[in-house]
């Protein structure tokens, strides 16, 4: 078997956000893989701007990265009971590029948030956002990392046994879906 190519998309722009840490832990627990993280600092989608200047190269790059990946990991924070605006904006931009890189693409969705529900509402909404793209969304186990700032050690590793067990199970399910 060849090494799986996985791209992670964090709904948080912060370099050391708990969502990025969660994605990195997911890739580590997946095992041998070629993992990279997407950059989604795109301008706000505006059809008039698209007509004037076209689709930004950074958006085309993400579209290509999704298409070339064997699987995608998406982790969202929860802002005001929903996913981040930058994540929705990235999804909207990618949809403007010809072709659907998400179609039948294995996708694991997760969330990390400061609150006690761990971004559960944001993740539910994000799953709805993905429906038009028709990826193969893993249904579980669901990862809702609550009080996420307290769940990583100084090396960015998850510390909670239950979270490690569930994230490992999710990555094994993703591996099986890729195979």
C-alpha positions in Angstrom: 0.0 0.0 0.0 1.2 3.5 -0.8 1.5 6.2 1.9 -1.9 7.9 2.3 -1.9 11.6 1.4 -4.0 13.6 3.9 -4.8 17.3 4.0 -6.0 19.0 7.1 -8.2 22.1 7.1 -8.5 24.1 10.3 -11.3 26.5 10.8 -9.0 28.5 13.0 -6.4 30.7 11.4 -4.2 30.8 14.6 -0.9 28.8 14.0 -1.2 27.1 17.4 -4.9 26.8 17.7 -6.3 23.7 19.4 -8.0 22.8 16.1 -4.6 22.7 14.3 -3.3 20.7 17.2 -6.2 18.3 16.9 -5.6 17.9 13.2 -1.9 17.1 13.8 -2.8 14.6 16.5 -5.3 13.0 14.1 -2.5 12.6 11.5 -0.1 11.3 14.1 -2.7 8.7 15.3 -3.5 7.8 11.7 0.0 6.5 11.3 2.2 6.6 8.3 0.9 9.3 6.0 1.9 12.3 4.0 0.1 15.1 6.0 -0.1 18.7 5.1 -2.2 21.6 6.4 -4.2 23.9 4.1 -4.0 27.7 4.3 -7.4 29.3 4.1 -6.7 33.0 4.5 -8.7 34.0 1.4 -10.4 37.3 0.7 -14.1 37.3 1.5 -16.1 35.8 -1.3 -17.6 38.4 -3.5 -19.0 37.6 -6.9 -18.2 41.0 -8.3 -14.5 40.6 -7.2 -14.5 37.1 -8.8 -15.8 38.6 -12.0 -13.1 41.3 -12.0 -10.0 39.3 -10.8 -10.9 35.7 -11.1 -10.4 33.0 -8.5 -7.3 33.5 -6.3 -4.4 31.2 -6.8 -4.5 30.2 -3.1 -8.1 28.9 -3.7 -7.0 27.0 -6.7 -4.2 25.5 -4.7 -6.6 24.3 -2.0 -8.9 22.9 -4.6 -6.0 20.9 -6.1 -4.8 19.8 -2.7 -8.3 18.4 -1.8 -8.5 16.7 -5.2 -5.0 15.1 -4.8 -5.6 13.9 -1.2 -6.7 10.4 -0.4 -8.6 11.9 2.6 -9.4 15.2 4.2 -9.5 16.1 7.9 -11.5 19.2 8.9 -11.6 20.7 12.4 -13.7 23.6 13.3 -13.9 25.9 16.4 -17.3 27.0 17.6 -17.9 30.7 17.3 -21.3 31.9 18.4 -22.8 28.4 18.1 -21.5 27.7 14.6 -18.4 27.1 12.5 -15.9 29.9 11.8 -16.6 32.3 9.0 -13.2 31.7 7.5 -14.0 28.0 7.1 -17.3 28.7 5.4 -15.7 31.3 3.2 -13.0 28.7 2.2 -15.7 26.2 1.3 -17.6 28.8 -0.7 -14.4 29.7 -2.6 -13.5 26.1 -3.4 -17.0 25.6 -4.8 -16.3 28.3 -7.4 -13.4 26.3 -9.0 -14.6 24.0 -11.8 -14.9 20.4 -10.7 -15.8 19.0 -7.3 -12.7 17.7 -5.5 -14.8 16.6 -2.5 -16.9 14.1 -4.5 -16.6 10.7 -2.8 -13.5 11.9 -0.9 -13.2 10.3 2.6 -13.7 13.1 5.1 -13.3 13.1 8.9 -14.8 16.1 10.7 -13.9 17.1 14.3 -14.1 20.1 16.5 -12.2 21.7 19.4 -13.6 24.6 21.4 -13.3 26.3 24.7 -16.8 25.4 25.8 -18.1 22.3 27.5 -19.7 20.9 24.4 -16.5 20.9 22.4 -17.9 22.6 19.3 -20.7 20.0 18.9 -23.1 22.5 17.3 -20.5 23.9 15.0 -19.6 20.4 13.9 -23.2 19.5 13.2 -23.6 22.7 11.1 -20.3 22.0 9.3 -21.5 18.5 8.4 -24.6 20.2 6.8 -22.3 22.5 4.9 -20.5 19.5 3.3 -23.7 17.8 2.0 -23.7 19.6 -1.4 -20.1 18.5 -2.0 -20.9 14.8 -1.6 -17.9 13.6 0.3 -17.8 10.3 2.2 -18.2 11.8 5.7 -17.3 9.4 8.5 -20.2 9.3 11.0 -18.1 8.5 14.0 -16.8 8.3 16.4 -17.5 12.0 16.8 -14.7 14.1 18.2 -15.9 17.2 20.2 -12.8 18.4 22.2 -14.2 20.4 25.1 -12.2 22.9 27.1 -9.6 22.3 24.4 -6.9 24.6 25.8 -6.5 22.1 28.7 -6.4 18.9 26.6 -2.9 19.2 25.1 0.5 18.9 26.7 3.5 21.2 26.0 4.3 19.1 22.9 0.9 19.5 21.4 -0.2 16.0 22.3 -3.6 15.1 23.5 -3.6 14.1 27.1 -7.2 12.7 27.7 -7.4 8.9 27.4 -10.9 9.0 26.1 -10.1 11.6 23.4 -7.0 9.6 22.3 -9.0 6.4 22.1 -11.9 8.0 20.1 -9.6 9.9 17.8 -7.6 6.7 17.2 -10.8 4.9 16.3 -11.8 7.7 13.9 -8.5 7.5 12.2 -8.7 3.7 11.9 -12.2 4.2 10.3 -10.7 6.7 7.9 -7.9 4.4 7.0 -10.4 1.6 6.3 -12.4 3.9 4.1 -9.3 4.9 2.1 -8.4 1.2 1.7 
